[in-house]
Amino acid sequence: MEPTKIQLELKPDTITIKVNMWQGVLTTETFEGPDCYTQMLNFIKQEFPDDHFMHATIALE
């Protein structure tokens, strides 16, 4: 199975994650506030419980 590929857009108090969750469907989720990192981790663990490795592109803004 091919690893999940995600794109992260990092800002001081927000993280936006973009991922193809289903074939051809781009999903975008934004996490805000001082705990945005924890929110993002919980989202990834919930949506991809069997993926232990992911390829990520990180955009700093």
MARDREN-215993 format. One record per residue: residue number from 0; x negated, y negated, z of N, C-alpha, C, CB in turn. Coordinates in nm, 2 decimals. Each point is the difference from the previous one (the first is absolute). Glycine has a CB too. Layout:
BEGIN
[atom NUM, [X, Y, Z], [X, Y, Z], [X, Y, Z], [X, Y, Z]]
...
# end
This chain:
BEGIN
[atom 0, [-0.08, 0.12, 0.00], [0.08, -0.12, 0.00], [-0.09, -0.12, 0.00], [0.19, 0.12, 0.12]]
[atom 1, [-0.15, -0.22, -0.20], [-0.08, -0.13, -0.01], [0.03, -0.08, 0.12], [0.01, 0.01, -0.25]]
[atom 2, [-0.11, -0.08, 0.31], [0.02, -0.08, 0.12], [0.08, -0.12, -0.03], [-0.21, 0.07, 0.09]]
[atom 3, [0.29, -0.12, 0.01], [0.08, -0.12, -0.02], [-0.09, -0.12, -0.02], [0.18, 0.10, 0.15]]
[atom 4, [-0.14, -0.19, -0.24], [-0.07, -0.12, -0.03], [0.08, -0.12, 0.04], [-0.12, 0.11, -0.19]]
[atom 5, [0.06, -0.20, 0.27], [0.08, -0.11, 0.05], [-0.08, -0.13, -0.03], [0.11, 0.14, 0.18]]
[atom 6, [-0.04, -0.25, -0.17], [-0.07, -0.13, -0.01], [0.04, -0.08, 0.12], [0.00, 0.00, -0.25]]
[atom 7, [-0.10, -0.06, 0.32], [0.03, -0.08, 0.12], [-0.04, -0.14, -0.03], [-0.04, 0.20, 0.15]]
[atom 8, [0.13, -0.30, -0.12], [-0.03, -0.14, 0.00], [-0.01, -0.05, 0.14], [0.12, -0.03, -0.23]]
[atom 9, [-0.24, -0.01, 0.27], [-0.02, -0.04, 0.14], [-0.01, -0.16, 0.01], [-0.12, 0.22, 0.04]]
[atom 10, [0.20, -0.27, 0.05], [0.00, -0.14, 0.04], [-0.02, 0.00, 0.15], [0.15, -0.07, -0.20]]
[atom 11, [-0.17, -0.05, 0.26], [-0.03, -0.01, 0.14], [0.11, 0.07, 0.09], [-0.12, -0.21, -0.05]]
[atom 12, [0.25, 0.19, 0.02], [0.10, 0.06, 0.09], [0.10, 0.08, -0.08], [-0.02, -0.19, 0.15]]
[atom 13, [-0.01, 0.23, -0.28], [0.08, 0.09, -0.07], [-0.08, 0.10, -0.08], [0.17, -0.18, -0.02]]
[atom 14, [-0.11, 0.30, 0.00], [-0.05, 0.10, -0.08], [0.11, 0.05, -0.09], [-0.17, 0.07, 0.17]]
[atom 15, [0.14, -0.08, -0.30], [0.10, 0.06, -0.10], [-0.06, 0.12, -0.06], [0.09, -0.23, -0.05]]
[atom 16, [-0.01, 0.34, 0.05], [-0.04, 0.13, -0.06], [0.09, 0.02, -0.12], [-0.08, 0.09, 0.23]]
[atom 17, [0.01, -0.05, -0.34], [0.07, 0.04, -0.12], [-0.04, 0.14, -0.03], [0.01, -0.24, -0.09]]
[atom 18, [0.09, 0.33, 0.06], [-0.03, 0.14, -0.03], [0.10, 0.06, -0.09], [-0.11, 0.02, 0.23]]
[atom 19, [0.07, 0.07, -0.32], [0.09, 0.07, -0.08], [0.05, 0.12, 0.08], [-0.11, -0.07, -0.22]]
[atom 20, [0.22, 0.06, 0.29], [0.05, 0.11, 0.08], [0.07, 0.11, -0.08], [0.03, -0.17, 0.18]]
[atom 21, [0.03, 0.14, -0.28], [0.06, 0.10, -0.09], [-0.06, -0.04, -0.14], [0.21, 0.04, 0.14]]
[atom 22, [-0.20, 0.06, -0.23], [-0.06, -0.02, -0.13], [0.06, -0.12, -0.07], [-0.04, 0.24, -0.02]]
[atom 23, [-0.04, -0.35, 0.00], [0.05, -0.12, -0.07], [0.07, -0.10, 0.09], [0.02, 0.15, -0.20]]
[atom 24, [-0.01, -0.13, 0.33], [0.07, -0.09, 0.08], [-0.10, -0.07, 0.10], [0.22, 0.14, -0.02]]
[atom 25, [-0.24, -0.27, 0.00], [-0.09, -0.07, 0.08], [0.08, -0.05, 0.13], [-0.14, -0.07, -0.20]]
[atom 26, [0.09, 0.10, 0.31], [0.06, -0.04, 0.13], [-0.10, -0.11, 0.06], [0.12, 0.22, 0.03]]
[atom 27, [-0.06, -0.33, 0.02], [-0.07, -0.10, 0.07], [0.05, -0.02, 0.13], [-0.05, -0.11, -0.22]]
[atom 28, [-0.03, 0.10, 0.32], [0.04, -0.02, 0.14], [-0.10, -0.10, 0.06], [0.10, 0.23, 0.02]]
[atom 29, [-0.04, -0.33, 0.05], [-0.09, -0.11, 0.06], [0.02, 0.01, 0.16], [0.02, -0.15, -0.21]]
[atom 30, [-0.13, 0.15, 0.28], [0.00, 0.00, 0.14], [-0.06, -0.13, 0.05], [-0.03, 0.25, 0.01]]
[atom 31, [0.10, -0.31, 0.09], [-0.04, -0.14, 0.04], [-0.02, 0.00, 0.15], [0.13, -0.10, -0.19]]
[atom 32, [-0.21, 0.00, 0.24], [-0.02, -0.02, 0.14], [-0.13, 0.06, 0.05], [0.24, 0.00, 0.03]]
[atom 33, [-0.27, -0.02, 0.09], [-0.13, 0.04, 0.06], [-0.02, 0.15, 0.00], [0.00, -0.20, 0.14]]
[atom 34, [0.11, 0.28, -0.15], [-0.01, 0.14, 0.00], [0.03, 0.06, -0.14], [0.08, 0.00, 0.24]]
[atom 35, [-0.11, -0.08, -0.34], [0.03, 0.05, -0.14], [-0.09, 0.12, -0.04], [0.06, -0.23, -0.06]]
[atom 36, [-0.18, 0.25, 0.12], [-0.08, 0.11, -0.03], [0.07, 0.13, 0.06], [-0.21, -0.14, 0.00]]
[atom 37, [0.26, 0.13, 0.12], [0.06, 0.12, 0.06], [0.13, 0.03, -0.07], [-0.09, -0.06, 0.22]]
[atom 38, [0.17, -0.04, -0.27], [0.12, 0.02, -0.08], [-0.04, 0.08, -0.13], [0.11, -0.21, 0.10]]
[atom 39, [-0.22, 0.16, -0.16], [-0.04, 0.07, -0.13], [-0.04, 0.14, 0.03], [-0.07, -0.22, -0.09]]
[atom 40, [0.00, 0.25, 0.19], [-0.04, 0.14, 0.03], [0.12, 0.09, 0.03], [-0.22, -0.09, 0.09]]
[atom 41, [0.31, 0.04, -0.01], [0.12, 0.07, 0.03], [0.08, 0.03, -0.13], [0.01, -0.10, 0.23]]
[atom 42, [0.00, 0.01, -0.32], [0.07, 0.02, -0.13], [-0.07, 0.11, -0.08], [0.07, -0.25, 0.00]]
[atom 43, [-0.20, 0.24, -0.01], [-0.07, 0.10, -0.08], [0.01, 0.14, 0.06], [-0.16, -0.18, -0.07]]
[atom 44, [0.15, 0.19, 0.20], [0.02, 0.13, 0.07], [0.14, 0.06, -0.02], [-0.18, -0.07, 0.17]]
[atom 45, [0.28, -0.02, -0.17], [0.13, 0.04, -0.02], [0.03, 0.05, -0.14], [0.07, -0.16, 0.18]]
[atom 46, [-0.11, 0.08, -0.28], [0.03, 0.03, -0.14], [-0.09, 0.10, -0.06], [0.08, -0.23, -0.02]]
[atom 47, [-0.20, 0.25, 0.07], [-0.10, 0.10, -0.06], [-0.06, 0.09, 0.11], [-0.05, -0.17, -0.18]]
[atom 48, [0.14, 0.24, 0.25], [-0.05, 0.08, 0.12], [-0.11, 0.11, -0.04], [0.22, -0.04, 0.11]]
[atom 49, [-0.22, 0.08, -0.23], [-0.09, 0.11, -0.04], [-0.13, -0.05, -0.07], [0.20, 0.15, -0.02]]
[atom 50, [-0.20, -0.28, -0.01], [-0.12, -0.06, -0.06], [-0.10, -0.04, 0.10], [0.14, -0.08, -0.19]]
[atom 51, [-0.26, 0.14, 0.19], [-0.10, -0.03, 0.09], [-0.10, -0.10, -0.06], [0.02, 0.22, 0.11]]
[atom 52, [-0.03, -0.23, -0.24], [-0.08, -0.09, -0.08], [0.07, -0.07, -0.10], [-0.19, 0.15, 0.04]]
[atom 53, [0.16, -0.28, -0.06], [0.07, -0.08, -0.10], [-0.11, -0.09, -0.07], [0.22, 0.00, 0.13]]
[atom 54, [-0.19, -0.03, -0.25], [-0.09, -0.09, -0.07], [0.07, -0.14, 0.00], [-0.10, 0.18, -0.15]]
[atom 55, [0.03, -0.28, 0.20], [0.06, -0.13, 0.01], [-0.08, -0.11, -0.07], [0.09, 0.07, 0.22]]
[atom 56, [-0.02, -0.16, -0.28], [-0.06, -0.12, -0.05], [0.04, -0.11, 0.09], [0.01, 0.07, -0.24]]
[atom 57, [-0.11, -0.15, 0.29], [0.03, -0.11, 0.10], [-0.02, -0.13, -0.06], [-0.07, 0.15, 0.18]]
[atom 58, [0.17, -0.24, -0.18], [-0.01, -0.13, -0.04], [0.00, -0.10, 0.12], [0.11, 0.06, -0.23]]
[atom 59, [-0.21, -0.14, 0.24], [-0.01, -0.10, 0.11], [0.06, -0.13, -0.04], [-0.20, 0.12, 0.10]]
[atom 60, [0.29, -0.18, -0.03], [0.05, -0.13, -0.03], [0.00, -0.09, 0.11], [0.15, 0.11, -0.16]]
# end
